Amino acid sequence: MLSRLAIFSLAMSYLTIVVASLPAQEVSPEEKKDGFVSLFNGKDFANWRFNGDKKPEEVKNWKVADGLIQLSGGGNPHLASEKEYANFEFRFEWRALKPKYNGGFYVRSGKNVGSNQLNLAAGNEGQLVGGKAEGAKSAGALQKPAGEWNAWRVICEGEKLTFYCNDKLAFEATGFKPASGHLGFQAEGAALEFRNMRIREIK
């Protein structure tokens, strides 16, 4: 007879296989029940735009391929959400392709995304740049090395900003402003890949 621990381990292994087998654009049944929707269809930049109002065909360093958003490098443009968000939980996975990487994830930023950046720089992942929130700090120790996928969860509720890196709480910060803004990803010279972008808005 299997122990409770063995049963739990088997269940978690099955869940991991199911989620990993889903195409990049699909939300797991569990997340769908919680109100999550996909922000990436695995085919194009629907739900996203480039700052400076550049069209996808004008952009050389961003592309969608193999069910991933791929950034080859360059310093611009940045990728921004079409929509503004106030209170939400956003989940996504990303990886760097080389050890010395840099980039950023924008939270409640302006239309052209440049503030409130959670760092994607090697060793300082999660550090808040261009914004203020008491308690925000780097989560580099929780980060997996270049070449491996990292799962991030960012939750904004009022002035509270909560960040999980690879299912571990990195920080809970307060005093985060403004009340709403765009999500986005920074082009900062490094090759990065993104997948499984999903969001639930908190009412």
PADO-344878 format. One line per 8 residues: number of its first residue (from 1); for each residue x, y, z of N, C-alpha, C, O, CB. Coordinates in Angstrom, 1 decimal. Glycine has a CB too. Layout:
N
NUM = X:Y:Z:X:Y:Z:X:Y:Z:X:Y:Z:X:Y:Z; ...
//
This chain:
203
1 = 0.8:-1.2:0.0:0.0:0.0:0.0:0.9:1.3:0.0:1.8:1.3:0.8:-1.0:0.0:1.2; 0.6:2.2:-0.9:1.4:3.4:-1.0:1.2:4.3:0.2:0.0:4.4:0.7:1.1:4.2:-2.3; 2.2:4.9:0.7:2.1:5.9:1.8:1.5:7.2:1.3:1.5:7.4:0.0:3.5:6.2:2.4; 1.1:8.0:2.2:0.5:9.3:1.8:1.5:10.2:1.0:1.2:10.8:0.0:0.0:10.1:3.0; 2.8:10.1:1.4:3.9:10.8:0.8:4.1:10.3:-0.6:4.2:11.1:-1.6:5.2:10.7:1.6; 4.0:9.0:-0.8:4.2:8.5:-2.2:3.1:8.9:-3.1:3.3:9.2:-4.2:4.3:6.9:-2.1; 1.8:8.8:-2.5:0.7:9.2:-3.3:0.8:10.7:-3.7:0.5:11.0:-4.9:-0.6:9.0:-2.6; 1.2:11.5:-2.8:1.3:13.0:-3.1:2.4:13.2:-4.1:2.2:14.0:-5.0:1.7:13.7:-1.8
9 = 3.5:12.5:-4.0:4.6:12.6:-5.0:4.1:12.2:-6.4:4.5:12.8:-7.4:5.8:11.8:-4.6; 3.4:11.1:-6.5:2.8:10.6:-7.8:1.9:11.7:-8.4:1.9:11.9:-9.6:2.2:9.3:-7.6; 1.0:12.2:-7.5:0.1:13.2:-8.0:0.8:14.5:-8.5:0.4:15.0:-9.6:-0.9:13.6:-6.9; 1.8:14.9:-7.8:2.6:16.1:-8.2:3.3:15.8:-9.6:3.4:16.7:-10.4:3.6:16.5:-7.2; 3.8:14.6:-9.7:4.5:14.2:-10.9:3.6:14.2:-12.1:3.9:14.7:-13.2:5.2:12.9:-10.8; 2.4:13.7:-11.9:1.4:13.7:-12.9:1.0:15.1:-13.3:0.9:15.4:-14.5:0.1:12.9:-12.5; 0.8:16.0:-12.3:0.4:17.4:-12.6:1.5:18.1:-13.4:1.2:18.8:-14.3:0.1:18.1:-11.3; 2.7:17.8:-13.0:3.8:18.5:-13.7:3.9:18.0:-15.2:4.1:18.8:-16.1:5.2:18.1:-13.0
17 = 3.6:16.7:-15.4:3.6:16.2:-16.8:2.5:16.8:-17.6:2.7:17.2:-18.7:3.5:14.7:-16.8; 1.3:16.9:-17.0:0.1:17.5:-17.7:0.4:18.9:-18.0:0.2:19.3:-19.2:-1.1:17.4:-16.8; 0.9:19.8:-17.1:1.1:21.2:-17.4:2.2:21.3:-18.4:2.1:22.2:-19.3:1.5:21.9:-16.1; 3.3:20.5:-18.3:4.4:20.7:-19.2:4.0:20.3:-20.6:4.6:20.8:-21.6:5.6:19.8:-18.8; 3.0:19.4:-20.7:2.6:19.0:-22.1:1.6:19.9:-22.7:1.3:19.8:-23.9:1.9:17.6:-22.0; 1.1:20.9:-22.0:0.1:21.9:-22.6:0.9:22.8:-23.5:2.0:23.2:-23.2:-0.6:22.7:-21.5; 0.3:23.1:-24.7:0.9:24.2:-25.5:1.1:25.5:-24.8:0.4:25.7:-23.8:0.0:24.4:-26.8; 2.0:26.3:-25.2:2.3:27.5:-24.5:1.1:28.4:-24.3:1.1:29.2:-23.3:3.4:28.3:-25.2
25 = 0.2:28.4:-25.2:-0.9:29.3:-25.1:-2.1:28.8:-24.2:-3.0:29.6:-23.9:-1.5:29.6:-26.5; -2.0:27.6:-23.7:-3.1:27.1:-22.9:-2.9:27.3:-21.4:-1.8:27.2:-20.9:-3.3:25.6:-23.2; -4.1:27.5:-20.7:-4.1:27.6:-19.3:-4.5:26.3:-18.7:-5.4:25.7:-19.2:-5.0:28.8:-18.8; -3.9:25.9:-17.6:-4.2:24.6:-17.0:-5.6:24.6:-16.5:-6.1:25.7:-16.2:-3.2:24.2:-15.9; -6.3:23.5:-16.4:-7.7:23.4:-15.9:-7.8:24.0:-14.5:-8.8:24.7:-14.1:-8.2:22.0:-15.8; -6.8:23.8:-13.6:-6.8:24.3:-12.3:-6.7:25.9:-12.3:-7.5:26.5:-11.5:-5.6:23.8:-11.5; -5.9:26.4:-13.1:-5.8:27.9:-13.2:-7.0:28.5:-13.8:-7.4:29.6:-13.5:-4.5:28.3:-14.0; -7.6:27.8:-14.8:-8.8:28.3:-15.4:-9.9:28.4:-14.4:-10.7:29.4:-14.4:-9.3:27.3:-16.6
33 = -10.0:27.5:-13.5:-11.0:27.6:-12.4:-10.8:28.8:-11.5:-11.7:29.3:-11.0:-11.0:26.3:-11.6; -9.5:29.2:-11.4:-9.2:30.3:-10.5:-9.3:31.6:-11.3:-9.1:32.7:-10.7:-7.7:30.2:-10.0; -9.7:31.6:-12.5:-10.0:32.8:-13.3:-8.8:33.3:-14.1:-8.9:34.4:-14.6:-10.3:33.9:-12.3; -7.8:32.5:-14.4:-6.7:32.9:-15.2:-7.1:32.8:-16.7:-7.8:31.9:-17.1:-5.5:32.0:-14.9; -6.5:33.7:-17.5:-6.7:33.7:-18.9:-5.3:33.8:-19.5:-4.4:34.4:-18.9:-7.6:34.8:-19.5; -5.1:33.3:-20.7:-3.8:33.4:-21.4:-3.5:34.8:-22.0:-4.5:35.4:-22.5:-3.6:32.3:-22.4; -2.3:35.3:-21.9:-1.9:36.5:-22.5:-1.0:36.3:-23.7:-0.4:37.2:-24.3:-1.3:37.5:-21.5; -0.8:35.0:-24.0:0.1:34.6:-25.1:-0.5:33.4:-25.8:-0.7:32.4:-25.2:1.6:34.4:-24.7
41 = -0.8:33.5:-27.1:-1.4:32.4:-27.8:-0.4:31.5:-28.5:-0.8:30.5:-29.1:-2.3:33.0:-28.9; 0.9:31.7:-28.3:1.9:30.8:-28.9:2.1:31.0:-30.4:2.9:30.3:-31.0:1.5:29.4:-28.6; 1.4:32.0:-31.0:1.5:32.2:-32.4:1.9:33.6:-32.9:2.7:33.7:-33.8:0.1:31.9:-33.0; 1.5:34.6:-32.1:1.8:36.0:-32.5:1.8:36.9:-31.3:1.7:36.4:-30.1:0.9:36.5:-33.6; 1.9:38.2:-31.5:1.9:39.1:-30.4:0.6:39.7:-30.0:0.5:40.9:-29.5:2.9:40.3:-30.8; -0.5:39.0:-30.2:-1.8:39.4:-29.8:-1.8:39.6:-28.3:-1.1:38.9:-27.5:-2.9:38.3:-30.1; -2.4:40.7:-27.8:-2.4:41.2:-26.4:-1.2:42.0:-26.1:-1.1:42.5:-24.9:-2.6:40.0:-25.5; -0.2:42.1:-27.0:1.0:42.8:-26.7:1.3:43.8:-27.9:0.7:43.7:-29.0:2.2:41.8:-26.6
49 = 2.1:44.8:-27.6:2.5:45.8:-28.6:4.0:46.2:-28.3:4.5:45.9:-27.2:1.6:47.0:-28.7; 4.6:46.9:-29.2:5.9:47.4:-29.0:5.9:48.9:-28.7:5.1:49.6:-29.4:6.8:47.1:-30.2; 6.7:49.3:-27.8:6.7:50.8:-27.5:7.2:51.5:-28.7:8.0:51.0:-29.5:7.6:51.1:-26.3; 6.8:52.8:-28.8:7.1:53.6:-30.0:6.1:53.3:-31.1:6.3:53.7:-32.3:8.5:53.3:-30.4; 5.1:52.5:-30.8:4.1:52.1:-31.8:4.6:51.4:-33.0:4.1:51.5:-34.1:3.3:53.3:-32.2; 5.7:50.6:-32.8:6.3:49.9:-33.9:5.5:48.6:-34.2:5.0:48.0:-33.3:7.8:49.5:-33.6; 5.3:48.3:-35.4:4.6:47.1:-35.8:5.5:45.9:-35.8:6.7:46.0:-36.0:4.0:47.3:-37.3; 4.9:44.7:-35.5:5.7:43.5:-35.4:6.7:43.3:-36.5:7.8:42.8:-36.4:4.9:42.3:-35.2
57 = 6.2:43.6:-37.8:7.0:43.4:-38.9:8.2:44.3:-39.0:9.1:44.1:-39.8:6.2:43.5:-40.2; 8.2:45.4:-38.2:9.2:46.4:-38.2:10.3:46.1:-37.2:11.4:46.7:-37.1:8.7:47.8:-37.9; 10.0:45.1:-36.3:10.9:44.7:-35.2:11.7:43.5:-35.6:11.2:42.5:-36.0:10.0:44.5:-33.9; 13.1:43.6:-35.4:14.0:42.6:-35.7:14.4:41.7:-34.6:14.8:40.6:-34.8:15.2:43.2:-36.4; 14.4:42.2:-33.3:14.9:41.5:-32.2:13.9:40.7:-31.4:14.3:39.9:-30.5:15.6:42.4:-31.3; 12.6:40.8:-31.7:11.5:40.0:-31.1:10.9:39.2:-32.1:10.6:39.6:-33.3:10.5:40.9:-30.4; 10.5:37.9:-31.8:9.7:37.1:-32.7:9.0:36.0:-31.9:9.4:35.7:-30.7:10.7:36.4:-33.8; 8.0:35.4:-32.5:7.4:34.2:-31.9:7.7:33.0:-32.7:7.5:33.0:-33.9:5.8:34.4:-31.9
65 = 8.3:32.0:-32.0:8.7:30.8:-32.7:8.6:29.6:-31.7:9.0:29.8:-30.6:10.1:30.9:-33.4; 8.3:28.5:-32.2:8.2:27.3:-31.4:7.4:27.4:-30.1:7.7:26.9:-29.1:9.6:26.9:-31.0; 6.3:28.3:-30.2:5.4:28.5:-29.0:6.0:29.4:-28.0:5.6:29.4:-26.8:5.1:27.2:-28.4; 7.1:30.1:-28.3:7.8:31.0:-27.4:7.9:32.4:-27.9:7.9:32.6:-29.1:9.2:30.4:-27.1; 7.9:33.4:-27.0:8.3:34.7:-27.4:9.8:34.8:-27.2:10.3:34.5:-26.1:7.6:35.8:-26.5; 10.5:35.1:-28.3:12.0:35.0:-28.3:12.6:36.4:-28.5:12.2:37.1:-29.4:12.5:34.1:-29.4; 13.5:36.8:-27.6:14.2:38.1:-27.7:15.6:37.8:-28.0:16.3:37.1:-27.2:14.0:38.9:-26.4; 16.1:38.3:-29.1:17.5:38.0:-29.5:18.5:38.9:-28.9:19.7:38.6:-28.8:17.7:38.0:-31.0
73 = 18.1:40.1:-28.4:19.0:41.1:-27.8:18.5:42.5:-28.2:17.3:42.7:-28.2:20.4:40.8:-28.3; 19.5:43.4:-28.3:19.1:44.7:-28.7:18.6:45.6:-27.5:18.3:45.0:-26.4:18.0:44.8:-29.7; 18.6:46.9:-27.7:18.2:47.8:-26.6:16.8:48.3:-26.7:16.3:49.0:-25.8:19.2:48.9:-26.5; 16.2:48.0:-27.8:14.8:48.5:-28.0:14.2:47.8:-29.3:15.0:47.2:-30.1:14.7:50.0:-28.2; 12.9:47.7:-29.4:11.9:48.3:-28.5:11.6:47.3:-27.4:12.1:46.2:-27.4:10.6:48.6:-29.3; 10.8:47.8:-26.4:10.4:46.9:-25.3:9.0:46.4:-25.7:8.3:47.0:-26.5:10.3:47.7:-24.0; 8.6:45.3:-25.1:7.3:44.7:-25.3:6.4:45.1:-24.2:6.7:45.0:-23.0:7.4:43.2:-25.5; 5.2:45.6:-24.5:4.2:46.1:-23.5:2.8:45.4:-23.8:2.5:45.1:-24.9:4.1:47.6:-23.6
81 = 2.1:45.3:-22.7:0.7:44.8:-22.8:-0.2:45.8:-23.5:0.0:47.0:-23.3:0.2:44.4:-21.4; -1.1:45.4:-24.3:-2.1:46.3:-24.8:-2.9:47.0:-23.8:-3.3:48.2:-23.9:-3.0:45.6:-25.8; -3.3:46.2:-22.8:-4.2:46.7:-21.7:-3.5:47.1:-20.5:-2.4:46.6:-20.2:-5.2:45.5:-21.4; -4.1:48.0:-19.7:-3.6:48.4:-18.4:-4.2:47.4:-17.4:-5.4:47.0:-17.5:-3.9:49.8:-18.1; -3.5:47.2:-16.3:-4.0:46.3:-15.2:-3.8:47.0:-13.9:-2.8:47.7:-13.6:-3.3:44.9:-15.2; -4.8:46.8:-13.0:-4.7:47.4:-11.6:-4.3:46.3:-10.6:-3.2:46.2:-10.3:-6.1:48.0:-11.3; -5.3:45.5:-10.2:-5.1:44.4:-9.2:-5.1:43.1:-10.0:-6.1:42.8:-10.7:-6.1:44.4:-8.1; -4.0:42.3:-9.9:-3.9:41.1:-10.7:-2.9:40.2:-10.1:-2.1:40.5:-9.3:-3.6:41.5:-12.1
89 = -2.9:38.9:-10.6:-1.8:38.0:-10.5:-1.3:37.6:-11.9:-2.1:37.1:-12.7:-2.2:36.7:-9.6; -0.1:37.8:-12.2:0.5:37.4:-13.5:1.5:36.3:-13.3:2.4:36.4:-12.4:1.1:38.7:-14.2; 1.4:35.3:-14.1:2.4:34.2:-14.0:3.0:34.0:-15.4:2.3:34.1:-16.4:1.7:32.9:-13.6; 4.3:33.8:-15.4:5.0:33.5:-16.7:6.3:32.7:-16.4:6.7:32.6:-15.2:5.3:34.8:-17.4; 6.8:32.2:-17.4:8.1:31.5:-17.3:9.1:32.1:-18.3:8.7:32.6:-19.4:8.0:29.9:-17.6; 10.3:32.2:-17.9:11.4:32.8:-18.7:12.7:32.1:-18.5:13.0:31.5:-17.4:11.5:34.3:-18.5; 13.6:32.3:-19.5:14.9:31.8:-19.3:15.9:32.6:-20.1:15.5:33.2:-21.1:15.1:30.3:-19.7; 17.1:32.7:-19.6:18.2:33.4:-20.3:18.9:32.3:-21.1:19.0:31.2:-20.7:19.2:34.2:-19.4
97 = 19.5:32.7:-22.3:20.2:31.7:-23.1:21.7:31.7:-22.9:22.4:30.8:-23.3:19.9:31.9:-24.5; 22.2:32.8:-22.2:23.6:32.9:-21.9:23.8:33.4:-20.5:22.9:34.1:-20.0:24.4:33.8:-22.9; 24.9:33.0:-19.8:25.1:33.4:-18.3:25.0:34.8:-18.0:24.3:35.2:-17.0:26.4:32.8:-17.9; 25.6:35.7:-18.7:25.6:37.1:-18.4:24.5:37.8:-19.1:24.6:38.4:-20.2:27.0:37.8:-18.8; 23.3:37.8:-18.5:22.1:38.3:-19.1:21.5:39.5:-18.4:21.9:39.8:-17.2:21.0:37.2:-19.1; 20.7:40.2:-19.0:20.1:41.4:-18.5:18.7:41.6:-19.2:18.5:41.2:-20.3:21.0:42.7:-18.7; 17.8:42.3:-18.5:16.5:42.5:-19.0:15.6:43.0:-17.8:16.1:43.3:-16.8:15.9:41.3:-19.6; 14.3:43.0:-18.1:13.4:43.5:-17.0:12.0:43.1:-17.3:11.6:42.9:-18.5:13.5:44.9:-16.8
105 = 11.2:43.0:-16.3:9.7:42.8:-16.4:9.1:44.0:-15.7:9.3:44.3:-14.6:9.3:41.4:-15.7; 8.3:44.7:-16.5:7.6:45.9:-16.0:6.2:45.6:-15.4:5.5:44.8:-16.0:7.5:46.9:-17.2; 6.0:46.2:-14.3:4.7:46.1:-13.6:4.0:47.4:-13.4:4.7:48.3:-12.8:4.9:45.3:-12.3; 2.8:47.6:-13.8:2.1:48.9:-13.6:3.0:50.0:-14.2:3.2:51.0:-13.5:1.7:49.1:-12.2; 3.4:49.9:-15.3:4.3:50.9:-16.0:3.5:51.7:-16.9:2.3:51.5:-17.2:5.5:50.2:-16.7; 4.1:52.8:-17.5:3.5:53.7:-18.4:3.3:53.0:-19.8:3.7:51.9:-20.0:4.3:54.9:-18.6; 2.7:53.7:-20.7:2.4:53.1:-22.0:3.6:52.6:-22.7:3.6:51.6:-23.3:1.7:54.2:-22.9; 4.7:53.3:-22.6:6.0:52.9:-23.2:6.9:52.2:-22.3:8.1:52.0:-22.6:6.7:54.1:-23.8
113 = 6.4:51.7:-21.2:7.1:50.9:-20.2:8.5:51.3:-20.0:9.4:51.0:-20.8:7.0:49.4:-20.6; 8.8:51.9:-18.8:10.1:52.2:-18.5:10.4:52.3:-17.0:11.5:52.4:-16.6:10.5:53.6:-19.1; 9.3:52.2:-16.2:9.4:52.3:-14.8:8.8:51.0:-14.2:8.3:50.1:-14.8:8.6:53.5:-14.3; 9.0:50.9:-12.8:8.5:49.7:-12.1:9.0:48.4:-12.7:8.2:47.6:-13.1:7.0:49.8:-12.0; 10.3:48.3:-12.8:10.9:47.1:-13.4:11.4:46.1:-12.4:12.2:46.5:-11.5:12.0:47.5:-14.4; 10.9:44.9:-12.5:11.5:43.8:-11.7:12.7:43.2:-12.6:12.4:42.8:-13.7:10.5:42.7:-11.3; 13.8:43.3:-12.0:15.0:43.1:-12.8:15.1:41.6:-13.3:14.8:40.7:-12.6:16.3:43.4:-12.0; 15.6:41.4:-14.5:15.9:40.1:-15.0:17.4:40.0:-15.3:17.9:39.3:-16.1:15.2:39.9:-16.4
121 = 18.2:40.8:-14.5:19.6:40.8:-14.6:20.3:39.7:-13.8:19.8:39.5:-12.6:20.2:42.2:-14.3; 21.3:39.1:-14.3:22.0:38.0:-13.6:22.4:38.4:-12.2:23.2:39.4:-12.0:23.1:37.4:-14.4; 22.0:37.7:-11.2:22.4:38.0:-9.8:21.5:39.0:-9.1:21.5:39.0:-7.8:23.8:38.5:-9.8; 20.7:39.7:-9.8:19.8:40.7:-9.2:18.4:40.5:-9.6:17.6:41.5:-9.7:20.2:42.1:-9.6; 18.0:39.3:-10.0:16.6:39.0:-10.4:15.6:39.4:-9.3:15.8:39.1:-8.2:16.5:37.5:-10.8; 14.6:40.1:-9.8:13.5:40.5:-8.9:13.7:41.9:-8.2:12.8:42.4:-7.6:13.4:39.5:-7.9; 14.9:42.4:-8.3:15.1:43.7:-7.7:14.3:44.8:-8.4:14.2:44.8:-9.6:16.6:44.1:-7.7; 13.6:45.7:-7.6:12.7:46.7:-8.2:13.6:47.9:-8.6:14.3:48.5:-7.8:11.7:47.1:-7.2
129 = 13.5:48.2:-9.9:14.2:49.3:-10.5:13.3:50.3:-11.1:12.3:50.0:-11.7:15.2:48.8:-11.6; 13.5:51.6:-10.8:12.6:52.6:-11.4:11.3:52.7:-10.7:10.3:53.1:-11.3:12.4:52.4:-12.8; 11.3:52.3:-9.5:10.0:52.4:-8.7:10.4:52.2:-7.2:11.5:51.9:-6.9:9.0:51.3:-9.2; 9.4:52.3:-6.3:9.6:52.2:-4.9:8.5:51.3:-4.3:7.3:51.4:-4.6:9.6:53.6:-4.2; 9.0:50.4:-3.4:8.1:49.6:-2.6:8.9:49.1:-1.4:9.9:48.5:-1.6:7.5:48.4:-3.5; 8.4:49.3:-0.2:9.2:48.9:1.0:9.1:47.4:1.1:8.0:46.8:1.2:8.6:49.6:2.2; 10.3:46.8:1.1:10.4:45.4:1.3:10.8:44.6:0.0:11.1:43.4:0.1:9.1:44.8:1.8; 10.8:45.4:-1.1:11.2:44.7:-2.4:12.7:44.5:-2.3:13.5:45.3:-1.9:10.8:45.6:-3.6
137 = 13.1:43.3:-2.8:14.6:43.0:-2.8:14.9:42.0:-3.9:14.0:41.4:-4.5:14.9:42.4:-1.4; 16.1:41.8:-4.1:16.6:40.8:-5.1:16.3:39.4:-4.7:16.3:39.0:-3.5:18.1:40.9:-5.3; 16.0:38.5:-5.7:15.7:37.1:-5.4:16.6:36.2:-6.2:16.3:35.1:-6.5:14.2:36.8:-5.8; 17.8:36.7:-6.4:18.8:36.0:-7.2:19.1:34.6:-6.7:19.4:33.7:-7.4:20.0:36.8:-7.3; 19.0:34.4:-5.4:19.3:33.1:-4.8:18.3:32.1:-5.1:18.6:30.9:-5.0:19.5:33.3:-3.3; 17.1:32.5:-5.5:16.0:31.6:-5.8:16.0:31.2:-7.3:15.2:30.4:-7.8:14.7:32.2:-5.4; 16.8:31.9:-8.1:16.8:31.8:-9.5:17.6:30.6:-10.0:18.6:30.3:-9.5:17.3:33.1:-10.2; 17.1:30.0:-11.1:17.8:28.9:-11.7:18.8:29.5:-12.7:18.6:30.6:-13.2:16.8:27.9:-12.4
145 = 19.9:28.8:-13.1:20.9:29.3:-14.0:20.4:29.4:-15.4:19.4:28.9:-15.8:22.1:28.4:-13.9; 21.2:30.2:-16.2:20.9:30.4:-17.6:20.7:29.0:-18.3:21.4:28.0:-18.0:22.0:31.1:-18.3; 19.7:29.0:-19.2:19.4:27.8:-19.9:18.2:27.0:-19.3:17.6:26.2:-19.9:20.5:26.9:-19.9; 17.9:27.3:-18.0:16.8:26.6:-17.3:15.6:27.6:-17.2:15.8:28.8:-17.0:17.2:26.1:-15.9; 14.4:27.1:-17.2:13.2:27.9:-17.1:12.9:28.3:-15.6:13.1:27.5:-14.7:12.0:27.1:-17.6; 12.5:29.5:-15.4:12.2:30.1:-14.1:10.7:30.5:-14.2:10.2:31.1:-15.1:13.1:31.3:-13.8; 10.0:30.1:-13.1:8.6:30.4:-13.0:8.4:31.6:-12.0:8.8:31.5:-10.9:7.7:29.2:-12.5; 7.8:32.7:-12.5:7.6:33.9:-11.7:6.1:34.1:-11.5:5.3:33.9:-12.4:8.2:35.1:-12.4
153 = 5.7:34.5:-10.3:4.4:35.0:-10.0:4.4:36.3:-9.4:5.2:36.5:-8.4:3.6:33.9:-9.0; 3.7:37.3:-9.9:3.7:38.7:-9.4:2.3:39.0:-9.1:1.4:39.0:-10.0:4.4:39.7:-10.5; 2.0:39.5:-7.9:0.7:39.8:-7.5:0.6:41.2:-7.0:1.4:41.7:-6.2:0.2:38.9:-6.3; -0.3:42.0:-7.6:-0.5:43.4:-7.2:-1.9:43.6:-6.7:-2.9:43.3:-7.4:-0.3:44.4:-8.4; -2.0:44.0:-5.4:-3.3:44.3:-4.8:-3.2:45.6:-4.1:-2.5:45.7:-3.0:-3.7:43.2:-3.9; -3.8:46.7:-4.6:-3.7:48.0:-4.0:-2.2:48.4:-4.0:-1.6:48.4:-5.1:-4.2:48.0:-2.5; -1.6:48.8:-2.9:-0.2:49.2:-2.8:0.7:48.0:-2.4:1.8:48.2:-2.1:-0.1:50.3:-1.9; 0.2:46.8:-2.4:1.0:45.6:-2.0:1.5:44.9:-3.3:0.7:44.6:-4.2:0.1:44.7:-1.1
161 = 2.7:44.6:-3.3:3.4:43.9:-4.4:4.0:42.6:-3.8:4.9:42.7:-3.0:4.5:44.8:-5.1; 3.6:41.5:-4.3:4.1:40.2:-3.9:4.8:39.5:-5.0:4.2:39.4:-6.1:3.0:39.3:-3.2; 5.9:38.9:-4.8:6.7:38.2:-5.8:7.1:36.8:-5.4:7.8:36.7:-4.3:7.9:39.1:-6.2; 6.8:35.8:-6.2:7.3:34.5:-6.0:8.2:34.1:-7.1:7.9:34.3:-8.3:6.1:33.5:-5.9; 9.3:33.5:-6.8:10.3:33.0:-7.8:10.4:31.5:-7.6:10.8:31.0:-6.6:11.7:33.7:-7.6; 10.1:30.7:-8.7:10.1:29.3:-8.6:9.4:28.7:-7.4:9.9:27.8:-6.7:11.6:28.8:-8.6; 8.2:29.2:-7.2:7.2:28.8:-6.2:7.7:29.1:-4.7:7.1:28.6:-3.8:7.1:27.3:-6.3; 8.7:29.9:-4.6:9.1:30.4:-3.3:8.9:31.9:-3.1:9.2:32.6:-4.0:10.6:30.0:-3.0
169 = 8.4:32.3:-2.0:8.1:33.7:-1.7:9.5:34.5:-1.7:10.3:34.2:-0.9:7.4:33.9:-0.4; 9.6:35.4:-2.6:10.8:36.3:-2.6:10.6:37.5:-1.8:11.5:37.9:-1.0:11.1:36.7:-4.1; 9.5:38.2:-1.9:9.2:39.3:-1.0:7.7:39.7:-1.1:7.0:39.4:-2.0:10.1:40.5:-1.4; 7.3:40.4:0.0:6.0:41.1:0.1:6.4:42.5:0.3:6.9:42.9:1.4:5.1:40.5:1.2; 6.0:43.4:-0.6:6.4:44.8:-0.4:5.1:45.7:-0.4:4.1:45.3:-0.9:7.3:45.3:-1.6; 5.3:46.9:0.2:4.1:47.8:0.4:4.5:49.2:-0.2:5.7:49.5:-0.4:3.7:47.9:1.9; 3.5:50.0:-0.4:3.7:51.3:-0.9:4.0:51.4:-2.4:4.6:52.3:-2.9:4.9:52.0:-0.2; 3.5:50.4:-3.1:3.8:50.3:-4.5:2.8:51.1:-5.3:1.6:51.0:-5.1:3.7:48.8:-5.0
177 = 3.2:52.0:-6.2:2.4:52.8:-7.0:2.9:52.8:-8.4:4.1:52.5:-8.7:2.3:54.3:-6.4; 2.1:53.3:-9.4:0.7:53.8:-9.3:-0.3:52.6:-9.2:0.0:51.5:-9.0:0.4:54.6:-10.6; -1.6:53.0:-9.2:-2.7:52.0:-9.0:-2.9:51.1:-10.1:-3.5:50.1:-10.0:-3.9:52.8:-8.6; -2.5:51.5:-11.3:-2.6:50.6:-12.5:-1.6:51.0:-13.5:-0.9:52.0:-13.4:-4.0:50.8:-13.1; -1.4:50.2:-14.5:-0.4:50.4:-15.6:-0.3:49.2:-16.5:-1.0:48.2:-16.3:0.9:50.8:-15.0; 0.7:49.3:-17.4:1.0:48.2:-18.3:2.0:47.2:-17.8:2.8:47.5:-17.0:1.4:48.8:-19.7; 1.9:46.0:-18.3:2.9:45.0:-18.1:3.9:45.1:-19.3:3.5:45.7:-20.3:2.4:43.5:-18.0; 5.1:44.6:-19.1:6.0:44.7:-20.2:7.3:44.0:-20.0:7.7:43.6:-18.9:6.3:46.1:-20.5
185 = 8.1:43.8:-21.1:9.4:43.1:-21.0:10.4:44.0:-21.7:10.2:44.5:-22.8:9.3:41.7:-21.6; 11.6:44.1:-21.0:12.6:45.0:-21.5:13.6:44.3:-22.4:14.0:43.2:-22.1:13.4:45.6:-20.3; 14.0:45.0:-23.5:15.1:44.5:-24.3:16.3:45.2:-23.8:16.4:46.4:-23.9:14.8:44.8:-25.9; 17.3:44.4:-23.3:18.5:45.0:-22.7:19.7:44.3:-23.1:20.6:44.0:-22.3:18.4:45.0:-21.2; 19.8:43.9:-24.4:21.0:43.3:-25.0:21.2:41.8:-24.8:22.2:41.3:-25.3:22.1:44.0:-24.4; 20.3:41.2:-24.1:20.4:39.7:-23.9:19.4:38.9:-24.6:18.3:39.4:-24.8:20.4:39.5:-22.4; 19.7:37.7:-24.9:18.8:36.7:-25.5:18.0:36.0:-24.4:18.5:35.4:-23.5:19.6:35.7:-26.4; 16.7:36.2:-24.5:15.8:35.7:-23.5:14.6:35.0:-24.2:14.3:35.4:-25.3:15.3:36.8:-22.5
193 = 13.9:34.1:-23.5:12.7:33.5:-24.0:11.6:33.5:-22.9:11.9:33.4:-21.7:13.0:32.0:-24.5; 10.4:33.6:-23.4:9.2:33.7:-22.5:8.1:32.7:-23.0:8.0:32.5:-24.1:8.7:35.1:-22.4; 7.4:32.2:-22.0:6.3:31.4:-22.3:5.2:31.3:-21.2:5.5:31.9:-20.1:6.8:29.9:-22.7; 4.1:30.7:-21.4:3.1:30.5:-20.4:2.7:31.7:-19.6:2.7:31.7:-18.4:3.6:29.4:-19.5; 2.3:32.8:-20.4:1.9:34.0:-19.7:0.4:34.0:-19.5:-0.4:33.8:-20.4:2.3:35.2:-20.6; 0.0:34.0:-18.2:-1.4:34.0:-17.9:-1.7:35.0:-16.7:-0.8:35.3:-15.9:-1.8:32.6:-17.5; -2.9:35.5:-16.7:-3.2:36.5:-15.7:-4.6:36.3:-15.2:-5.5:35.8:-15.9:-3.1:37.9:-16.3; -4.8:36.7:-14.0:-6.2:36.8:-13.4:-6.3:38.1:-12.8:-5.5:38.6:-12.0:-6.5:35.6:-12.4
201 = -7.4:38.8:-13.1:-7.6:40.1:-12.5:-8.3:40.0:-11.2:-9.3:39.2:-11.1:-8.4:41.0:-13.5; -7.9:40.7:-10.2:-8.5:40.6:-8.9:-9.4:41.8:-8.7:-9.0:43.0:-8.8:-7.3:40.7:-7.8; -10.6:41.5:-8.4:-11.7:42.6:-8.3:-11.7:43.1:-6.9:-12.5:44.0:-6.6:-13.1:42.0:-8.7
//
